[in-house]
Amino acid sequence: MTSRYDISNVRPQGGYIAKKCPVVIQNRVLVPELETEPDLVIQQRMQAGVDFEDTLLDQFSEATDGDHLVLDGNLSKPDLIEATVAAMEAANPFIWNGFLPVDEQGRRTGKPDLLARHQDGYLPIDVKHHMTLNAKESGKTLVSPLDTPSLEAAFELEGFALRPSKDDAHQLAHYHRMLEACGYGTDSTMAAIIGKEGYVVWYDLAEPRWTTRSTSGERKTKRRSTLDTYDHEFSFRLDVAAVAATHQKHRTTDLLVDPVRIGDCASCGFNNVCTPTLEKGEGHPSLIPRIGFSQWRQLQAAGITDRQMVADLHYPTAVLVASKVDVEKLLGLTEEADPDTSIQDLIPRAKKQIETLTNAGYETVADLEPLDPTTATLGGYAAEAILNARAALGPEPVYRRHGQDAQVPRADIEVDLDMENVLEGVYLWGALLTHQQGTIATQPGYHPFATFDHIDEQAEIDVFSQMWSWLKEVQQQAKEQGLSFKCYVWHEPAENGQLRRITKNATHLSREVEDLIQSDEWVDLKKEFEQRFITGGSSSLKTIAPLAGFEWDVDDAGGAMSMIKFQQAQEGNEESEEWLLTYNKGDVEATLGIREWIGDNHDWRFICV
């Protein structure tokens, strides 16, 4: 994709902008002085990435016995570019810390971690401080060993599948285009990431890998290659920057993008700029849970620009759409139909739709008259969005859903479980045991299982094993006493994912874990809450627990601060250890508090449907 605007005055950009929110690129032109510094957690992650690169370079140097060139990263940019070009001209097999010549026409700049000689040019390789592979019995992934990170040395690694990262792939595509521009590209579209596993994991940048919206034809989506998606995203952001510069200078050009709430907003340096705009008036639709950019585009196309307009949509129509009824087509068929015509005669072949409509009380064309054409154009997300908008704008902080029992599952013996982790693994499992004194032998209260030393695979397994033995013992005691048992977590994908990952190489433990999390003794309290109640906003533990009157006993309670405290604890800071234990204890006490709050027989107000 080529730019539609004059980008000649846009300063060359790094590959990161292809994965950045375009509003960030726009704000860096309009109000660069308002961008805030990354918070401590992001700074910590960035430093961890730098440290990982240094460690990997040391490992690579030892493994290759010096068969590579490491350029001095302290050189000025022009000198480093000159040194990189000289190294490529000399056909060095591997070049670390290179800085590629600026692509003036494409407005690109960038420095790949590693360049690997291939044919008469180079392939880009980047280092990332995260996992790049998923264990998969039937999987095959093209990798090279760290001591020979070339495509020629690649082989298929059995039992593993690529853990694809679009951000990583776009970064590689950026370097691929730069190598093409400076004349050191190759016929190959391969590029690689070295992650925490220590393998050189290869991407084919020309392989149709990513599902995107289709702009032509009847298909709604289309698979596109990394190069295609990167070219589109990068060129669009160059256009955004060019138009923003024109707007800044002349104030006569409309900007290309407006703020939309996305997952990255909380950690964005321009959150303080966008949030007041989003919250103005009745609030932007993207403030509604699960309304992302694609849903916002659809709402915008329908002329729906704030939460009140979402709340005013026709809920019964949205429910039918969510139930796979093609309401938009159906209303089109009714335009010339007799009001007494039955739905059966109107769409005789759509058996499932007829059944859904009949069960909802729609039997004739006349019954369809209340349905709303605007709501009918929206996707299946609209029904939940309408309820969330009504809840967000209503006077109550929490509403009860219709048709749902307000009570959550309870048991004689209850355990609230929560884990704390960093990139290296889980260092703390905290369990809160609740039962009547004397019911079982294990004492009620908070039971932490933790290490605050270096986290590696063995340390993580040791901590898990302590927790798991304790949990299974409590479960067994309940069974022997003929008592019911339940273990509660908040948002089970987090705990489930870690439990499965930690035990994947231990068959008996893996089976035990799976048996528990698939049973009715394992309860995702967040899911139970969302099935029964609606707030119109976040359902995070830190949001819901205060509604139940719960407060944490530490300042800045949250996963971000816990990462900083863990680093301090590793350095021997006992106060940070105590903070982490108190914070984790608060998490499990919060889930118990929510459960008891729900069970207090409040006169919950029902959400309007």
Buried (B, 14 or more C-beta within 10 A) or exposed (E): EEBEBEBEEBEBBEBEBBBBBBBBBBBBBBEEEEBEEBBEBEEBBEEBBEEBBEEBBEBBBEBBEEEBBBBEEEBEEEEBBBBBBEBBEEEBBBBBBBBBBBBEEBBBBBBBBBBBBBEEBBBBBBBBBBBBBBEBEEBBBBBBBBBBBBBEEBEEBEEBBBBBBBEBBBBBBBBBBBBBBBEBBBEBBBBBBBBBBBBBBBBBBBBBBBEEEEEEEEEEEBEBBBBBBBBBBBBBBBBBBBBBBBBBEEEEBEBBBBBBBBEEBEEBBBBEBBBEEBEEEBBBBBBBBEBEEEBBEBBEEBEBBBBBBBBBBBBBBBBBBBBEBBBBEBBEBBEEBEEEBBBBEBBEEBEEBBEBBBEBEBBBBBBBEEBBEBBBBBBEBBBBBBBBBBBBBBEEEBBBBEEEEBEBBBBBBBBBBBBBBBBBBBBBBBBBBBBEEEBBEBEBEBBBBBBBEEBEEEBBBEBBBBBBEBBEEBBEBBEEBEBBBBBBBBBBEBBBEBBBBBBEEBEEBBEBBBEBBEEEBBBBBBBBBBEBBBBBBEBEBBEBBBEBEBEBEBEEBBBBBBBBBBBBBBEEBEEBBEBBBBBBBBBBBBBBBBBEBBEEEEEBEEBEE
